[in-house]
Amino acid sequence: MKQLHLRIGLIVWVLTVGFSVPAVAQQQDDAAIRQVQVLQAAAWNQHDARAYANLFAEDGDAVNVVGWWWRGRPEIERKIREGFEFVFAQSTLTITDVDVRFLSPSMAVAHVSWTMMGAKTPPNMPETRVGIQLQILTKQDTGWLIASFQNTNSVTVPPFPKGPPLPATCYHCLASSQVAPPSKLSGSGHWPIHN
């Protein structure tokens, strides 16, 4: 009987340890990804383009809030440095929320909400105040690095407008993305149904 209790105890211990190790590892990885965001704000607020770029993988890429696409750590550093020369020289970045979801043990997606004060936005560009970043991060020998980064300004907008429903024939056209040119309108003034 004593051996049975010993075996049951060993099985319970193996199951407990076996299931808790991945959970603990994921908690540590989650904390490490959140630390990347702390370092992002610190590098930005110190206007340190090199420290900011070093948060990216060597071949990482970034798309900023106006859609400029920078490829590779050297270009990211150069463009951030140019931004710090005037537009972002007095800016302060605050990370307000981080949501992490793991795609695999070595890949995660993070949605990073932020606010910014002090940016000198040129008249032809949207003002940078509140936004969200979509980051794909990969676990490397040196830790978690940003592989891909998309930054988006957030704007306060009213809810989608409400109105009369489209005629039934329009739904099929829109759903199939086969919108006919205006010359093909049926006599009823509605888009024809495509089969």
Salt bridges, closest charged atoms under 4 A:
ASP29 OD1 - LYS139 NZ 2.95
ASP30 OD1 - ARG34 NE 2.62
GLU58 OE1 - ARG73 NH1 3.12
GLU77 OE2 - ARG50 NE 3.30
GLU77 OE2 - ARG81 NH2 2.90
GLU82 OE1 - LYS79 NZ 3.81
GLU127 OE2 - ARG129 NH2 2.13
